[in-house]
């Protein structure tokens, strides 16, 4: 899954944050959304998306991460939504 093209589009929200829409360009690709603060670097956004997409290699752990990290997750890390085409 590491060989994919990432397409990113942003939309500024009234709150001042940015909605980042992304999609991958390989067969059976993924698409999703995340919220970013105005001062967030593009490289940080790409890194976060890549980290989540790479985690799909271990999908059981990724989809059940709440069971493995009770009390260890940061609530302020933001949400990311990923869907499979």
N, CA and C of each residue as an Amber inpcrd file, in Angstrom:
protein
   255
   0.8100000  -1.1830000   0.0000000   0.0000000   0.0000000   0.0000000
   0.8570000   1.2520000   0.0000000   2.1390000   1.1360000   0.0960000
   2.9820000   2.3210000   0.1830000   3.1440000   3.0250000  -1.1570000
   2.7700000   2.3840000  -2.2670000   2.8940000   3.0020000  -3.5830000
   1.5490000   3.5640000  -4.0230000   1.2210000   4.7440000  -3.5270000
  -0.0210000   5.3610000  -3.9280000   0.2100000   6.8480000  -4.1570000
  -0.6450000   7.4090000  -5.0060000  -0.6180000   8.8460000  -5.2450000
  -1.6800000   9.4720000  -4.3660000  -1.3320000  10.5560000  -3.7460000
  -2.2390000  11.2220000  -2.8300000  -2.6890000  12.5370000  -3.4480000
  -3.9900000  12.7040000  -3.5580000  -4.5730000  13.9400000  -4.0660000
  -5.2260000  14.6510000  -2.8920000  -4.8960000  15.9400000  -2.7150000
  -5.3920000  16.6960000  -1.5760000  -6.0790000  17.9750000  -2.0460000
  -7.2320000  18.2610000  -1.4620000  -7.9430000  19.5150000  -1.6880000
  -8.3220000  20.0720000  -0.3220000  -8.3190000  21.4000000  -0.1850000
  -8.6890000  22.0070000   1.0860000  -9.8280000  22.9920000   0.9030000
 -10.5500000  23.1740000   1.9880000 -11.6570000  24.1330000   2.0050000
 -11.6020000  24.8430000   3.3580000 -11.5570000  26.1780000   3.3280000
 -11.5290000  26.9350000   4.5760000 -12.9470000  27.0240000   5.1400000
 -13.0780000  26.6780000   6.4140000 -14.3620000  26.7020000   7.0870000
 -14.5490000  28.0270000   7.8220000 -15.7750000  28.3430000   8.1800000
 -16.0620000  29.5850000   8.8970000 -15.3160000  29.6680000  10.2270000
 -15.0190000  28.5520000  10.8060000 -14.2950000  28.5150000  12.0860000
 -12.8250000  28.9170000  11.9300000 -12.3480000  28.9900000  10.6790000
 -10.9410000  29.2940000  10.4350000 -10.1090000  28.0460000  10.2010000
 -10.6360000  26.8920000  10.5640000  -9.9480000  25.6200000  10.3180000
 -10.1080000  25.2510000   8.8500000  -9.3580000  24.2400000   8.4290000
  -9.4340000  23.7630000   7.0540000  -9.9380000  22.3330000   7.0290000
 -10.8640000  22.0690000   6.1220000 -11.2860000  20.6900000   5.8530000
 -10.4000000  20.1950000   4.7330000  -9.6790000  19.1280000   4.9780000
  -8.7870000  18.5500000   3.9930000  -9.4440000  17.2900000   3.4340000
  -9.6840000  17.2870000   2.1370000 -10.2300000  16.1160000   1.4440000
  -9.0690000  15.4500000   0.7330000  -8.9480000  14.1400000   0.8650000
  -7.8550000  13.4450000   0.2020000  -8.3540000  12.1620000  -0.4350000
  -7.6260000  11.7080000  -1.4330000  -7.9300000  10.4270000  -2.0660000
  -6.6310000   9.8340000  -2.5880000  -6.6390000   8.5080000  -2.7190000
  -5.4710000   7.8050000  -3.2530000  -5.7780000   7.3600000  -4.6730000
  -4.7310000   7.1540000  -5.4470000  -4.9310000   6.8740000  -6.8520000
  -4.7300000   5.4360000  -7.2680000  -4.6750000   4.5000000  -6.3540000
  -4.4830000   3.1100000  -6.7590000  -5.8090000   2.3610000  -6.7530000
  -5.8130000   1.1620000  -7.3670000  -7.0300000   0.3380000  -7.4470000
  -7.6180000   0.0990000  -6.0700000  -8.9280000   0.2230000  -5.9690000
  -9.5790000   0.0010000  -4.6860000  -9.1500000   1.0290000  -3.6690000
  -8.9010000   2.2420000  -4.1290000  -8.3320000   3.2920000  -3.3020000
  -9.1850000   3.7390000  -2.1360000  -8.6260000   4.6630000  -1.4190000
  -9.2740000   5.2250000  -0.2480000  -9.4820000   6.7190000  -0.4590000
 -10.4310000   7.2540000   0.2870000 -10.6300000   8.6940000   0.3180000
 -11.0510000   9.0530000   1.7370000 -10.9070000  10.3190000   2.0760000
 -11.2810000  10.6980000   3.4260000 -11.1610000  12.1810000   3.6710000
 -11.3380000  12.5200000   4.9300000 -11.3810000  13.9110000   5.3490000
 -10.6990000  14.0550000   6.7010000 -10.1370000  15.2280000   6.9360000
  -9.6510000  15.5630000   8.2610000  -9.7240000  17.0650000   8.4500000
  -9.7090000  17.4910000   9.6950000  -9.7060000  18.9130000  10.0150000
  -8.2910000  19.3220000  10.3870000  -7.8810000  20.4950000   9.9120000
  -6.5440000  21.0000000  10.2130000  -6.6330000  22.4410000  10.6700000
  -5.7840000  22.7950000  11.6040000  -5.6800000  24.1730000  12.0660000
  -4.9230000  24.9820000  11.0180000  -5.1580000  26.2980000  10.9640000
  -4.5020000  27.1330000   9.9450000  -2.9750000  27.0690000   9.9790000
  -2.3680000  26.9070000  11.1560000  -0.9120000  26.8990000  11.2570000
  -0.2950000  25.5200000  11.0080000  -1.0970000  24.5140000  10.7230000
  -0.5890000  23.1650000  10.4810000   0.1340000  23.1030000   9.1390000
   1.3530000  22.5930000   9.1590000   2.1460000  22.4790000   7.9340000
   1.5800000  21.3980000   7.0140000   1.7060000  21.6240000   5.7160000
   1.2270000  20.6470000   4.7390000   1.9470000  19.3110000   4.9360000
   3.2340000  19.3550000   5.2330000   3.9900000  18.1160000   5.4470000
   3.4450000  17.3290000   6.6280000   2.9610000  18.0140000   7.6550000
   2.3780000  17.3410000   8.8130000   1.0520000  16.6690000   8.4490000
   0.2630000  17.3380000   7.6170000  -1.0090000  16.7700000   7.1600000
  -0.7580000  15.5310000   6.3190000   0.1830000  15.6100000   5.3920000
   0.5180000  14.4660000   4.5380000   1.0450000  13.3160000   5.3800000
   1.8760000  13.6360000   6.3530000   2.4170000  12.5980000   7.2350000
   1.3070000  11.8810000   7.9960000   0.3360000  12.6420000   8.4970000
  -0.7820000  12.0400000   9.2370000  -1.6040000  11.1220000   8.3410000
  -1.8930000  11.5890000   7.1260000  -2.6620000  10.7670000   6.1860000
  -1.8920000   9.4960000   5.8530000  -0.6110000   9.6290000   5.5520000
   0.2140000   8.4540000   5.2310000   0.2730000   7.4720000   6.3960000
   0.3850000   7.9900000   7.6130000   0.4500000   7.1290000   8.8000000
  -0.8330000   6.3050000   8.9290000  -1.9760000   6.9400000   8.7210000
  -3.2500000   6.2220000   8.8360000  -3.4410000   5.2280000   7.6940000
  -3.0640000   5.6110000   6.4850000  -3.2000000   4.6890000   5.3590000
  -2.2610000   3.4940000   5.5150000  -1.0610000   3.7240000   6.0180000
  -0.1210000   2.6290000   6.2450000  -0.6170000   1.6900000   7.3390000
  -1.3490000   2.2300000   8.3020000  -1.8690000   1.4050000   9.3960000
  -2.8940000   0.3920000   8.8990000  -3.4410000   0.6150000   7.7120000
  -4.4010000  -0.3390000   7.1630000  -3.7470000  -1.6940000   6.8810000
  -2.4190000  -1.7360000   6.8070000  -1.7290000  -3.0160000   6.6240000
  -2.0350000  -3.9610000   7.7840000  -2.2890000  -3.3990000   8.9490000
  -2.6670000  -4.1810000  10.1260000  -4.0900000  -3.7630000  10.5010000
  -5.0260000  -4.0600000   9.6180000  -6.3780000  -3.5220000   9.7320000
  -7.1040000  -3.9310000  11.0160000  -6.8720000  -5.1320000  11.5110000
  -7.5540000  -5.5420000  12.7380000  -7.1810000  -4.6220000  13.8910000
  -5.9170000  -4.3390000  14.0060000  -5.4710000  -3.4540000  15.0800000
  -5.9250000  -2.0180000  14.8160000  -5.9010000  -1.5860000  13.5650000
  -6.2880000  -0.2060000  13.2390000  -7.7610000   0.0350000  13.5750000
  -8.6160000  -0.8580000  13.1570000 -10.0410000  -0.6580000  13.3750000
 -10.4530000  -0.8950000  14.8210000  -9.6460000  -1.5900000  15.6040000
  -9.9520000  -1.8460000  17.0080000  -8.9790000  -1.1210000  17.9320000
  -8.4320000   0.0150000  17.4970000  -7.3810000   0.6820000  18.2750000
  -7.8410000   1.1190000  19.6560000  -9.1180000   1.3380000  19.8550000
  -9.5970000   1.7200000  21.1820000  -9.3860000   0.5980000  22.1920000
  -9.4500000  -0.6350000  21.7440000  -9.2500000  -1.7650000  22.6420000
  -7.7930000  -1.8910000  23.0820000  -6.8700000  -1.4320000  22.2390000
  -5.4560000  -1.5940000  22.5210000  -4.8400000  -0.3920000  23.2190000
  -5.5520000   0.7280000  23.2780000  -4.9320000   1.9280000  23.8250000
  -5.8480000   2.6780000  24.7930000  -6.5200000   1.9520000  25.6250000
  -7.4230000   2.5930000  26.5720000  -6.6150000   3.5380000  27.4630000
  -7.0350000   4.7840000  27.4590000  -6.3620000   5.7830000  28.2830000
  -5.1070000   6.3670000  27.6810000  -4.6310000   5.8440000  26.5560000
  -3.3860000   6.3210000  25.9610000  -3.5810000   7.2890000  24.8110000
  -4.7940000   7.4400000  24.3210000  -5.0330000   8.2840000  23.1530000
  -5.1790000   9.7370000  23.5500000  -4.6860000  10.6160000  22.7140000
  -4.8270000  12.0500000  22.9400000  -6.1380000  12.5070000  22.3090000
  -6.9650000  13.1600000  23.0730000  -8.2580000  13.6070000  22.5700000
  -8.1180000  14.7770000  21.6100000  -6.9990000  15.4880000  21.6400000
  -6.8240000  16.6810000  20.8090000  -6.0910000  16.4000000  19.5080000
  -5.9080000  15.1560000  19.1570000  -5.1580000  14.8400000  17.9440000
  -5.9720000  15.0750000  16.6840000  -7.2540000  15.3450000  16.8170000
  -8.0880000  15.5660000  15.6360000  -8.6240000  14.2610000  15.1050000
  -9.6160000  14.3640000  14.3110000 -10.2460000  13.1760000  13.7490000
  -9.9110000  13.0720000  12.2730000  -9.8420000  11.8720000  11.8340000
  -9.6350000  11.5980000  10.4180000 -10.6270000  10.5080000  10.0250000
 -11.2960000  10.7030000   8.9210000 -12.2470000   9.7170000   8.4100000
 -11.6890000   9.1590000   7.1140000 -11.6340000   7.8380000   7.0180000
 -11.1290000   7.1820000   5.8180000 -12.1510000   6.1580000   5.3470000
 -12.4020000   6.1640000   4.0510000 -13.3630000   5.2400000   3.4490000
 -12.7010000   4.5210000   2.2910000 -13.1070000   3.2790000   2.0680000
 -12.6200000   2.5150000   0.9260000 -13.6080000   2.6560000  -0.2110000
 -13.0880000   2.8370000  -1.4160000 -13.9560000   2.9790000  -2.5980000
 -14.6260000   1.6660000  -2.9200000
